[in-house]
Amino acid sequence: MPVGKGVAARRAYPEKLGDALTLSGKTVALVYPAWHSCGTHQVLVGQTRTYRRLGAKVISIALMDAITPSSGRGARWRDYRSKSRDLAVDQRHETSARFSDFLTTALLKDGWWPLIHGDQATWLLELARRAPLPAGLNVDEIDLIHANHFFVLPLVERMLEKRRVPVLLDTHDIQARQYELRNRAEFFIPPYTRYDEMLAVELDWTRRADVCVHINAEEHATFSRLLPTSRHELIYPSIAPASSHEAIGSRAMLVASNNAANYLSVRWFLKNVLPRAPQTPVSILGDIDKGVKRNDRKLYEKHRDLFKGRVGDIQAAYADAAVVLLPTTEGHGLSIKTVEAMSTGLPLVATSMAFRGMGIDPARLRNVFIADDAIAFATAMLRAMGERGDPIASDTRALYEERFSSDGYASRLGEIAIKLMGAVSKDGSLSPRRSLARYDEQERLSETTRNQIAPVLSKRRQISKAR
């Protein structure tokens, strides 16, 4: 469903980085899950701003990760639109599997049946298979497809049936790890889908992209090892900075979106850390309040005054912070909220895990207090509340500017995009890798990867023959 032009697309952007690095006259299609108020969405905001800064026309195609009445209709779509107005694109499209699809035997067998056993990877892929190409989407004008998360690729595959376009896949993280974590807190029926089974499905699709972009060092190393013949690039994302403030606030701030890892982390903080520093004024921002309320109602009621819910202006919220808390005990991939916290220049109290995937030693940052157990975290929180310094001159602000700046991201992303589009020959073929729709399953893989993928592919072929 086309939804027209976003208001944000009319904002002014910085000058291009130079004549040699320009996408002027090119059209980039961003394909992504229709998520808001989370790290993926913040990465998307950085992508859209960067491509427009480089001179490209940007088309967005949002894919809902659930069944809806029809593409673009229903409460989920209304909620998504209202909370994603900051995506600065020239043209927005929406699509999803529909209620009518769920009544078909194929989706029940191929998607829902694996899901009730915990196979969230296959479920999301099957939803993407059934999402129609948005009406009004002109594939002929697209020069590059920038896909976000492997499970949107079945939709991309159908786009490529009309015209060969190079595909850049932003993996964000290893999704199988997220599914495994999520499965701990949700009810499924045995036999349970194993982590290695979901990873095999993820790798089978990831290897089909022309270039795999990874936003943290750990996933870059892991994907490079598992898919040695694929092209891999490490590009730290561009995350909009939270304002540094001359007058530091008075509260300890914790920001978290509603997902399994954040729920477990916030629960640990409330049950184990806060009782050791009960006088500390704490504010918990983001829609994590929904997750705590659903999973531990008693804990939510005890601390309900701390939860502020989703805030429209995160910049104003940070103005009230003296310290940013990062009590991360679970999670995979780059922590976007850690990057955002670094940009404030405020004192940070964090576990080591909060800095995963950055390739740095956070203990060397002078405004960071690392504490990996509850007693140490509470002690560090009390100490940090008394710290005062210049946020702009802080170590975390300097690291943010060095590693997550918009200039660095634009240079790396622009260089890769230009090379990809230049690799398309006149007959529409792509020289670096095969077409996504014609991928050769026999491509050489690492032995570990081959052993993981082979049983899944064999099972898939058996299912296809049985249809």
HUSULZI-V93688 format. One record per residue. N is the residue number from 1. RES is the residue in one letter. PHI is phi in whole degrees, 0 to 359 (NA if undefined). Layout:
((N;RES;PHI) (N;RES;PHI))
This chain:
((1;M;NA) (2;P;284) (3;V;239) (4;G;83) (5;K;269) (6;G;278) (7;V;300) (8;A;297) (9;A;292) (10;R;267) (11;R;291) (12;A;276) (13;Y;234) (14;P;297) (15;E;297) (16;K;297) (17;L;283) (18;G;149) (19;D;296) (20;A;287) (21;L;245) (22;T;216) (23;L;246) (24;S;302) (25;G;86) (26;K;259) (27;T;239) (28;V;249) (29;A;256) (30;L;266) (31;V;245) (32;Y;200) (33;P;290) (34;A;281) (35;W;248) (36;H;224) (37;S;54) (38;C;207) (39;G;297) (40;T;302) (41;H;296) (42;Q;295) (43;V;296) (44;L;298) (45;V;302) (46;G;296) (47;Q;296) (48;T;297) (49;R;295) (50;T;291) (51;Y;297) (52;R;291) (53;R;297) (54;L;281) (55;G;99) (56;A;277) (57;K;277) (58;V;243) (59;I;248) (60;S;249) (61;I;232) (62;A;269) (63;L;248) (64;M;287) (65;D;268) (66;A;204) (67;I;282) (68;T;232) (69;P;307) (70;S;195) (71;S;301) (72;G;86) (73;R;243) (74;G;113) (75;A;296) (76;R;299) (77;W;292) (78;R;297) (79;D;295) (80;Y;298) (81;R;299) (82;S;293) (83;K;247) (84;S;229) (85;R;289) (86;D;274) (87;L;281) (88;A;272) (89;V;239) (90;D;275) (91;Q;208) (92;R;246) (93;H;229) (94;E;223) (95;T;204) (96;S;193) (97;A;293) (98;R;247) (99;F;306) (100;S;297) (101;D;293) (102;F;291) (103;L;278) (104;T;275) (105;T;297) (106;A;298) (107;L;290) (108;L;298) (109;K;284) (110;D;275) (111;G;245) (112;W;291) (113;W;298) (114;P;299) (115;L;297) (116;I;292) (117;H;259) (118;G;98) (119;D;274) (120;Q;286) (121;A;297) (122;T;294) (123;W;301) (124;L;294) (125;L;296) (126;E;292) (127;L;296) (128;A;294) (129;R;299) (130;R;263) (131;A;284) (132;P;287) (133;L;298) (134;P;300) (135;A;296) (136;G;91) (137;L;283) (138;N;260) (139;V;296) (140;D;297) (141;E;268) (142;I;275) (143;D;256) (144;L;207) (145;I;252) (146;H;252) (147;A;269) (148;N;239) (149;H;78) (150;F;299) (151;F;285) (152;V;273) (153;L;294) (154;P;301) (155;L;293) (156;V;299) (157;E;302) (158;R;289) (159;M;298) (160;L;283) (161;E;293) (162;K;268) (163;R;199) (164;R;282) (165;V;227) (166;P;296) (167;V;240) (168;L;255) (169;L;252) (170;D;271) (171;T;284) (172;H;69) (173;D;191) (174;I;275) (175;Q;295) (176;A;302) (177;R;294) (178;Q;294) (179;Y;296) (180;E;299) (181;L;296) (182;R;295) (183;N;293) (184;R;296) (185;A;261) (186;E;244) (187;F;267) (188;F;223) (189;I;257) (190;P;290) (191;P;286) (192;Y;280) (193;T;290) (194;R;275) (195;Y;303) (196;D;293) (197;E;290) (198;M;291) (199;L;297) (200;A;299) (201;V;296) (202;E;298) (203;L;293) (204;D;301) (205;W;271) (206;T;301) (207;R;293) (208;R;277) (209;A;288) (210;D;287) (211;V;219) (212;C;255) (213;V;257) (214;H;240) (215;I;261) (216;N;212) (217;A;293) (218;E;294) (219;E;292) (220;H;300) (221;A;293) (222;T;291) (223;F;296) (224;S;297) (225;R;286) (226;L;283) (227;L;236) (228;P;291) (229;T;265) (230;S;278) (231;R;269) (232;H;238) (233;E;227) (234;L;261) (235;I;227) (236;Y;293) (237;P;286) (238;S;264) (239;I;248) (240;A;302) (241;P;287) (242;A;276) (243;S;298) (244;S;274) (245;H;238) (246;E;293) (247;A;261) (248;I;281) (249;G;286) (250;S;234) (251;R;241) (252;A;268) (253;M;251) (254;L;233) (255;V;247) (256;A;204) (257;S;273) (258;N;273) (259;N;216) (260;A;299) (261;A;297) (262;N;293) (263;Y;299) (264;L;296) (265;S;291) (266;V;294) (267;R;298) (268;W;299) (269;F;297) (270;L;292) (271;K;276) (272;N;245) (273;V;265) (274;L;303) (275;P;299) (276;R;269) (277;A;216) (278;P;295) (279;Q;273) (280;T;288) (281;P;286) (282;V;240) (283;S;237) (284;I;248) (285;L;254) (286;G;107) (287;D;275) (288;I;297) (289;D;303) (290;K;294) (291;G;293) (292;V;293) (293;K;296) (294;R;286) (295;N;266) (296;D;211) (297;R;300) (298;K;296) (299;L;295) (300;Y;297) (301;E;297) (302;K;296) (303;H;240) (304;R;300) (305;D;291) (306;L;280) (307;F;279) (308;K;256) (309;G;75) (310;R;289) (311;V;248) (312;G;286) (313;D;240) (314;I;293) (315;Q;298) (316;A;294) (317;A;295) (318;Y;294) (319;A;296) (320;D;265) (321;A;264) (322;A;261) (323;V;217) (324;V;250) (325;L;260) (326;L;228) (327;P;276) (328;T;280) (329;T;247) (330;E;220) (331;G;134) (332;H;222) (333;G;80) (334;L;295) (335;S;273) (336;I;294) (337;K;293) (338;T;291) (339;V;299) (340;E;298) (341;A;297) (342;M;301) (343;S;293) (344;T;288) (345;G;77) (346;L;282) (347;P;299) (348;L;242) (349;V;249) (350;A;214) (351;T;276) (352;S;300) (353;M;297) (354;A;298) (355;F;256) (356;R;300) (357;G;79) (358;M;265) (359;G;68) (360;I;228) (361;D;259) (362;P;295) (363;A;294) (364;R;275) (365;L;272) (366;R;293) (367;N;259) (368;V;244) (369;F;248) (370;I;269) (371;A;213) (372;D;252) (373;D;228) (374;A;298) (375;I;296) (376;A;295) (377;F;294) (378;A;298) (379;T;296) (380;A;295) (381;M;296) (382;L;296) (383;R;294) (384;A;295) (385;M;297) (386;G;265) (387;E;280) (388;R;220) (389;G;198) (390;D;273) (391;P;303) (392;I;294) (393;A;268) (394;S;285) (395;D;295) (396;T;291) (397;R;295) (398;A;295) (399;L;293) (400;Y;301) (401;E;297) (402;E;286) (403;R;258) (404;F;240) (405;S;287) (406;S;293) (407;D;295) (408;G;296) (409;Y;295) (410;A;297) (411;S;296) (412;R;291) (413;L;293) (414;G;297) (415;E;298) (416;I;293) (417;A;298) (418;I;296) (419;K;295) (420;L;297) (421;M;291) (422;G;286) (423;A;275) (424;V;279) (425;S;275) (426;K;296) (427;D;275) (428;G;90) (429;S;276) (430;L;247) (431;S;290) (432;P;297) (433;R;213) (434;R;283) (435;S;301) (436;L;301) (437;A;286) (438;R;240) (439;Y;297) (440;D;273) (441;E;295) (442;Q;271) (443;E;304) (444;R;296) (445;L;234) (446;S;294) (447;E;300) (448;T;300) (449;T;296) (450;R;299) (451;N;293) (452;Q;284) (453;I;279) (454;A;307) (455;P;297) (456;V;293) (457;L;296) (458;S;297) (459;K;296) (460;R;297) (461;R;295) (462;Q;294) (463;I;295) (464;S;299) (465;K;292) (466;A;281) (467;R;291))
